[in-house]
């Protein structure tokens, strides 16, 4: 269940980032490009597993 939730969350972040990029590109609003960048960063940091020290 945890893997399914993580996958759905990453998919939602990626779709949100692409949507924000495309809307910001068509309207010329820089704010949506920044939001897209933040969502994309969340996608990439969520995709990469954290290495825990023991």
N, CA, C and O atoms as a printed pandas DataFrame, in Angstrom:
     atom_number atom_name residue_name chain_id  residue_number  x_coord  y_coord  z_coord
0              1         N          UNK        A               1    0.820   -1.191    0.000
1              2        CA          UNK        A               1    0.000    0.000    0.000
2              3         C          UNK        A               1    0.866    1.258    0.000
3              4         O          UNK        A               1    0.538    2.246   -0.657
4              5         N          UNK        A               2    1.961    1.215    0.733
5              6        CA          UNK        A               2    2.843    2.371    0.800
6              7         C          UNK        A               2    3.443    2.668   -0.567
7              8         O          UNK        A               2    3.579    3.834   -0.938
8              9         N          UNK        A               3    3.800    1.645   -1.315
9             10        CA          UNK        A               3    4.379    1.832   -2.636
10            11         C          UNK        A               3    3.349    2.403   -3.604
11            12         O          UNK        A               3    3.677    3.261   -4.424
12            13         N          UNK        A               4    2.116    1.938   -3.517
13            14        CA          UNK        A               4    1.053    2.448   -4.372
14            15         C          UNK        A               4    0.778    3.918   -4.081
15            16         O          UNK        A               4    0.640    4.718   -5.006
16            17         N          UNK        A               5    0.699    4.279   -2.807
17            18        CA          UNK        A               5    0.468    5.676   -2.424
18            19         C          UNK        A               5    1.607    6.563   -2.888
19            20         O          UNK        A               5    1.372    7.668   -3.376
20            21         N          UNK        A               6    2.821    6.099   -2.745
21            22        CA          UNK        A               6    3.991    6.872   -3.171
22            23         C          UNK        A               6    3.972    7.070   -4.682
23            24         O          UNK        A               6    4.262    8.162   -5.168
24            25         N          UNK        A               7    3.635    6.030   -5.419
25            26        CA          UNK        A               7    3.566    6.140   -6.869
26            27         C          UNK        A               7    2.493    7.100   -7.321
27            28         O          UNK        A               7    2.711    7.885   -8.244
28            29         N          UNK        A               8    1.332    7.053   -6.684
29            30        CA          UNK        A               8    0.255    7.975   -7.034
30            31         C          UNK        A               8    0.620    9.419   -6.697
31            32         O          UNK        A               8    0.298   10.340   -7.448
32            33         N          UNK        A               9    1.284    9.606   -5.580
33            34        CA          UNK        A               9    1.710   10.950   -5.197
34            35         C          UNK        A               9    2.739   11.502   -6.181
35            36         O          UNK        A               9    2.670   12.674   -6.550
36            37         N          UNK        A              10    3.684   10.680   -6.608
37            38        CA          UNK        A              10    4.682   11.120   -7.574
38            39         C          UNK        A              10    4.035   11.436   -8.924
39            40         O          UNK        A              10    4.423   12.394   -9.594
40            41         N          UNK        A              11    3.057   10.635   -9.317
41            42        CA          UNK        A              11    2.345   10.900  -10.562
42            43         C          UNK        A              11    1.575   12.219  -10.483
43            44         O          UNK        A              11    1.551   12.987  -11.444
44            45         N          UNK        A              12    0.949   12.476   -9.339
45            46        CA          UNK        A              12    0.216   13.735   -9.160
46            47         C          UNK        A              12    1.171   14.931   -9.188
47            48         O          UNK        A              12    0.835   15.970   -9.757
48            49         N          UNK        A              13    2.345   14.800   -8.587
49            50        CA          UNK        A              13    3.332   15.884   -8.624
50            51         C          UNK        A              13    3.809   16.146  -10.048
51            52         O          UNK        A              13    3.968   17.299  -10.450
52            53         N          UNK        A              14    4.035   15.091  -10.801
53            54        CA          UNK        A              14    4.505   15.256  -12.175
54            55         C          UNK        A              14    3.432   15.896  -13.048
55            56         O          UNK        A              14    3.735   16.790  -13.838
56            57         N          UNK        A              15    2.199   15.460  -12.918
57            58        CA          UNK        A              15    1.104   16.042  -13.695
58            59         C          UNK        A              15    0.890   17.507  -13.306
59            60         O          UNK        A              15    0.659   18.356  -14.166
60            61         N          UNK        A              16    0.969   17.792  -12.013
61            62        CA          UNK        A              16    0.830   19.174  -11.556
62            63         C          UNK        A              16    1.942   20.068  -12.081
63            64         O          UNK        A              16    1.693   21.210  -12.466
64            65         N          UNK        A              17    3.164   19.556  -12.099
65            66        CA          UNK        A              17    4.287   20.341  -12.607
66            67         C          UNK        A              17    4.126   20.619  -14.091
67            68         O          UNK        A              17    4.336   21.747  -14.536
68            69         N          UNK        A              18    3.758   19.613  -14.857
69            70        CA          UNK        A              18    3.567   19.817  -16.291
70            71         C          UNK        A              18    2.429   20.783  -16.574
71            72         O          UNK        A              18    2.518   21.604  -17.487
72            73         N          UNK        A              19    1.369   20.688  -15.799
73            74        CA          UNK        A              19    0.237   21.598  -15.976
74            75         C          UNK        A              19    0.635   23.034  -15.647
75            76         O          UNK        A              19    0.277   23.962  -16.374
76            77         N          UNK        A              20    1.368   23.217  -14.562
77            78        CA          UNK        A              20    1.796   24.563  -14.178
78            79         C          UNK        A              20    2.756   25.150  -15.209
79            80         O          UNK        A              20    2.671   26.333  -15.536
80            81         N          UNK        A              21    3.678   24.317  -15.726
81            82        CA          UNK        A              21    4.593   24.788  -16.763
82            83         C          UNK        A              21    3.829   25.219  -18.012
83            84         O          UNK        A              21    4.101   26.282  -18.570
84            85         N          UNK        A              22    2.890   24.410  -18.446
85            86        CA          UNK        A              22    2.178   24.737  -19.677
86            87         C          UNK        A              22    1.296   25.970  -19.495
87            88         O          UNK        A              22    1.214   26.806  -20.395
88            89         N          UNK        A              23    0.641   26.092  -18.352
89            90        CA          UNK        A              23   -0.188   27.278  -18.116
90            91         C          UNK        A              23    0.673   28.533  -18.000
91            92         O          UNK        A              23    0.311   29.586  -18.526
92            93         N          UNK        A              24    1.793   28.426  -17.323
93            94        CA          UNK        A              24    2.694   29.570  -17.196
94            95         C          UNK        A              24    3.305   29.962  -18.526
95            96         O          UNK        A              24    3.574   31.140  -18.762
96            97         N          UNK        A              25    3.526   28.996  -19.390
97            98        CA          UNK        A              25    4.093   29.273  -20.695
98            99         C          UNK        A              25    3.086   29.975  -21.608
99           100         O          UNK        A              25    3.448   30.885  -22.353
100          101         N          UNK        A              26    1.822   29.548  -21.547
101          102        CA          UNK        A              26    0.831   30.148  -22.440
102          103         C          UNK        A              26    0.390   31.533  -21.970
103          104         O          UNK        A              26    0.128   32.411  -22.793
104          105         N          UNK        A              27    0.308   31.736  -20.657
105          106        CA          UNK        A              27   -0.157   33.026  -20.149
106          107         C          UNK        A              27    0.981   33.996  -19.889
107          108         O          UNK        A              27    0.757   35.203  -19.795
108          109         N          UNK        A              28    2.196   33.485  -19.771
109          110        CA          UNK        A              28    3.337   34.347  -19.505
110          111         C          UNK        A              28    3.466   34.726  -18.037
111          112         O          UNK        A              28    4.203   35.652  -17.697
112          113         N          UNK        A              29    2.760   34.023  -17.172
113          114        CA          UNK        A              29    2.848   34.312  -15.734
114          115         C          UNK        A              29    3.998   33.511  -15.134
115          116         O          UNK        A              29    3.973   32.280  -15.111
116          117         N          UNK        A              30    4.989   34.222  -14.658
117          118        CA          UNK        A              30    6.191   33.593  -14.119
118          119         C          UNK        A              30    5.892   32.803  -12.847
119          120         O          UNK        A              30    6.608   31.852  -12.533
120          121         N          UNK        A              31    4.858   33.178  -12.118
121          122        CA          UNK        A              31    4.500   32.500  -10.877
122          123         C          UNK        A              31    4.199   31.024  -11.119
123          124         O          UNK        A              31    4.593   30.178  -10.317
124          125         N          UNK        A              32    3.515   30.705  -12.202
125          126        CA          UNK        A              32    3.186   29.308  -12.485
126          127         C          UNK        A              32    4.417   28.505  -12.888
127          128         O          UNK        A              32    4.474   27.299  -12.651
128          129         N          UNK        A              33    5.384   29.153  -13.483
129          130        CA          UNK        A              33    6.629   28.466  -13.815
130          131         C          UNK        A              33    7.387   28.132  -12.528
131          132         O          UNK        A              33    7.975   27.056  -12.418
132          133         N          UNK        A              34    7.375   29.035  -11.569
133          134        CA          UNK        A              34    8.014   28.781  -10.277
134          135         C          UNK        A              34    7.284   27.649   -9.542
135          136         O          UNK        A              34    7.920   26.780   -8.946
136          137         N          UNK        A              35    5.950   27.666   -9.587
137          138        CA          UNK        A              35    5.174   26.584   -8.961
138          139         C          UNK        A              35    5.497   25.255   -9.631
139          140         O          UNK        A              35    5.652   24.239   -8.954
140          141         N          UNK        A              36    5.599   25.259  -10.956
141          142        CA          UNK        A              36    5.970   24.041  -11.679
142          143         C          UNK        A              36    7.339   23.539  -11.286
143          144         O          UNK        A              36    7.556   22.334  -11.156
144          145         N          UNK        A              37    8.268   24.472  -11.095
145          146        CA          UNK        A              37    9.616   24.076  -10.668
146          147         C          UNK        A              37    9.582   23.434   -9.275
147          148         O          UNK        A              37   10.258   22.434   -9.033
148          149         N          UNK        A              38    8.796   24.012   -8.367
149          150        CA          UNK        A              38    8.689   23.453   -7.016
150          151         C          UNK        A              38    8.061   22.069   -7.037
151          152         O          UNK        A              38    8.507   21.172   -6.322
152          153         N          UNK        A              39    7.029   21.893   -7.850
153          154        CA          UNK        A              39    6.397   20.579   -7.959
154          155         C          UNK        A              39    7.342   19.559   -8.592
155          156         O          UNK        A              39    7.368   18.398   -8.182
156          157         N          UNK        A              40    8.113   19.987   -9.585
157          158        CA          UNK        A              40    9.070   19.075  -10.199
158          159         C          UNK        A              40   10.175   18.691   -9.217
159          160         O          UNK        A              40   10.607   17.539   -9.188
160          161         N          UNK        A              41   10.626   19.641   -8.423
161          162        CA          UNK        A              41   11.634   19.330   -7.404
162          163         C          UNK        A              41   11.078   18.333   -6.398
163          164         O          UNK        A              41   11.781   17.416   -5.974
164          165         N          UNK        A              42    9.817   18.511   -6.015
165          166        CA          UNK        A              42    9.184   17.545   -5.124
166          167         C          UNK        A              42    9.106   16.170   -5.749
167          168         O          UNK        A              42    9.259   15.163   -5.057
168          169         N          UNK        A              43    8.870   16.114   -7.054
169          170        CA          UNK        A              43    8.846   14.832   -7.757
170          171         C          UNK        A              43   10.203   14.155   -7.699
171          172         O          UNK        A              43   10.297   12.976   -7.359
172          173         N          UNK        A              44   11.263   14.898   -8.032
173          174        CA          UNK        A              44   12.581   14.281   -8.084
174          175         C          UNK        A              44   13.102   13.910   -6.701
175          176         O          UNK        A              44   13.741   12.870   -6.537
176          177         N          UNK        A              45   12.832   14.756   -5.701
177          178        CA          UNK        A              45   13.285   14.400   -4.353
178          179         C          UNK        A              45   12.450   13.272   -3.769
179          180         O          UNK        A              45   12.944   12.514   -2.935
180          181         N          UNK        A              46   11.204   13.145   -4.185
181          182        CA          UNK        A              46   10.373   12.037   -3.727
182          183         C          UNK        A              46   10.698   10.739   -4.430
183          184         O          UNK        A              46   10.481    9.656   -3.886
184          185         N          UNK        A              47   11.223   10.848   -5.650
185          186        CA          UNK        A              47   11.555    9.656   -6.427
186          187         C          UNK        A              47   12.814    8.987   -5.909
187          188         O          UNK        A              47   12.911    7.760   -5.883
188          189         N          UNK        A              48   13.773    9.797   -5.498
189          190        CA          UNK        A              48   15.043    9.266   -5.028
190          191         C          UNK        A              48   14.913    8.850   -3.562
191          192         O          UNK        A              48   14.490    9.651   -2.729
192          193         N          UNK        A              49   15.274    7.606   -3.241
193          194        CA          UNK        A              49   15.158    7.180   -1.841
194          195         C          UNK        A              49   16.221    7.827   -0.964
195          196         O          UNK        A              49   17.317    8.148   -1.425
196          197         N          UNK        A              50   15.885    8.009    0.281
197          198        CA          UNK        A              50   16.840    8.575    1.232
198          199         C          UNK        A              50   17.716    7.460    1.768
199          200         O          UNK        A              50   17.248    6.357    2.049
200          201         N          UNK        A              51   18.995    7.770    1.905
201          202        CA          UNK        A              51   19.926    6.795    2.481
202          203         C          UNK        A              51   20.026    7.094    3.974
203          204         O          UNK        A              51   20.405    8.194    4.376
204          205         N          UNK        A              52   19.689    6.122    4.770
205          206        CA          UNK        A              52   19.722    6.310    6.217
206          207         C          UNK        A              52   21.006    5.740    6.796
207          208         O          UNK        A              52   21.456    4.654    6.432
208          209         N          UNK        A              53   21.565    6.494    7.687
209          210        CA          UNK        A              53   22.791    6.043    8.359
210          211         C          UNK        A              53   22.412    5.206    9.567
211          212         O          UNK        A              53   21.433    5.479   10.262
212          213         N          UNK        A              54   23.205    4.195    9.791
213          214        CA          UNK        A              54   22.938    3.322   10.947
214          215         C          UNK        A              54   23.914    3.576   12.068
215          216         O          UNK        A              54   23.834    2.930   13.113
